[in-house]
Amino acid sequence: IPVKDHRINNIDDIYIYMAEQLQESSDKNVEIWKIKKLIKSLEAARGNGTSMISLIIPPRDQVPRIAKMLADEYGTASNIKSRVNRLSVLSAITSVQARLKLYNKG
C-alpha cells in the first residue's frame, strides 16, 4: 500500500508512518503556538511617544538594505523640529541599528 512517499508492507510500517504523521502535526502545532505567542507579545508592546520602533524583517531580506533604510530614516529624523522628539527618534533608530549589527554577526 503506497502512502505518500512510504511503502506500507506490514503493521510495523503503519506504526512508523503514523508516528511520523503525529510528529509532523505536533511540530506544526508548536510552530503555530510560537507564532501566536509572538503576535500577542507584539500586540502588548507599547512605547513612550516616538521612542518605539517595530522592525519586522522578512526571512530572505538583505540586512544591508535594512541598514540603509535605517540610515535614511535617521537623516529624515534629523529634520524633526522638536528637540525632544528629534532626540527620542534618533536614539530609537540608533538602538535599532546597533541591534541590527548584532543580528548581522549572528
C-alpha positions as CSV (number, residue, x, y, z in Angstrom):
1,I,0.0,0.0,0.0
2,P,1.7,3.3,-1.0
3,V,1.1,6.2,1.3
4,K,2.7,9.5,0.2
5,D,6.4,8.6,0.0
6,H,6.1,5.5,2.1
7,R,5.6,1.8,1.2
8,I,3.5,0.0,3.8
9,N,4.2,-3.7,3.9
10,N,3.3,-4.7,7.4
11,I,1.9,-3.4,10.7
12,D,5.2,-2.0,11.8
13,D,5.3,0.2,8.7
14,I,1.9,1.5,9.6
15,Y,3.0,2.4,13.2
16,I,6.1,4.1,11.8
17,Y,4.0,6.1,9.3
18,M,1.5,7.1,12.0
19,A,4.3,8.2,14.4
20,E,5.8,10.3,11.6
21,Q,2.5,11.9,10.9
22,L,1.9,12.7,14.6
23,Q,5.3,14.2,14.9
24,E,4.7,16.4,11.8
25,S,1.4,17.5,13.2
26,S,2.9,18.2,16.6
27,D,5.7,20.2,15.1
28,K,3.2,22.3,13.2
29,N,1.2,22.9,16.3
30,V,4.3,24.1,18.2
31,E,5.1,26.5,15.3
32,I,1.6,27.9,15.3
33,W,1.7,28.3,19.1
34,K,5.0,30.2,18.9
35,I,3.7,32.5,16.2
36,K,0.5,33.2,18.2
37,K,2.6,33.9,21.3
38,L,4.9,36.3,19.3
39,I,1.8,38.1,17.9
40,K,0.4,38.6,21.4
41,S,3.6,39.9,22.7
42,L,3.9,42.4,19.8
43,E,0.3,43.5,20.3
44,A,1.1,44.1,24.0
45,A,4.2,46.1,23.3
46,R,3.9,49.8,24.0
47,G,6.3,52.7,23.5
48,N,6.5,56.1,25.1
49,G,5.5,58.5,22.3
50,T,8.0,58.3,19.5
51,S,10.6,56.2,21.2
52,M,9.5,52.7,20.0
53,I,10.3,51.2,16.6
54,S,8.9,47.9,15.4
55,L,11.0,46.4,12.6
56,I,10.0,43.1,11.1
57,I,12.4,41.8,8.5
58,P,11.2,39.1,6.1
59,P,13.2,35.9,6.2
60,R,15.2,36.4,2.9
61,D,15.5,40.2,3.0
62,Q,19.0,41.6,2.9
63,V,20.4,43.1,6.1
64,P,22.4,45.9,4.2
65,R,19.1,47.1,2.6
66,I,17.5,47.4,6.1
67,A,20.6,49.2,7.4
68,K,20.4,51.7,4.5
69,M,16.7,52.2,5.2
70,L,17.5,53.0,8.8
71,A,20.3,55.4,7.8
72,D,17.8,57.2,5.5
73,E,15.3,57.4,8.3
74,Y,18.0,58.8,10.6
75,G,18.7,61.5,8.1
76,T,15.0,62.3,7.8
77,A,14.5,62.3,11.6
78,S,17.4,64.8,11.9
79,N,14.9,67.4,10.5
80,I,12.4,67.0,13.3
81,K,11.9,70.4,14.8
82,S,11.1,69.5,18.3
83,R,14.4,68.8,20.1
84,V,12.8,66.3,22.5
85,N,11.1,64.3,19.7
86,R,14.1,64.5,17.4
87,L,16.5,63.1,20.1
88,S,14.0,60.4,21.0
89,V,13.6,59.3,17.4
90,L,17.3,59.4,16.7
91,S,18.0,57.4,19.9
92,A,15.5,54.8,18.9
93,I,16.9,54.5,15.4
94,T,20.5,54.2,16.8
95,S,19.3,51.4,19.1
96,V,17.8,49.5,16.2
97,Q,21.0,50.0,14.1
98,A,23.1,48.6,17.0
99,R,20.8,45.5,17.3
100,L,20.8,45.0,13.6
101,K,24.6,44.8,13.6
102,L,24.4,42.1,16.3
103,Y,21.9,40.2,14.2
104,N,24.2,40.5,11.2
105,K,27.1,38.9,13.1
106,G,24.9,36.0,14.3
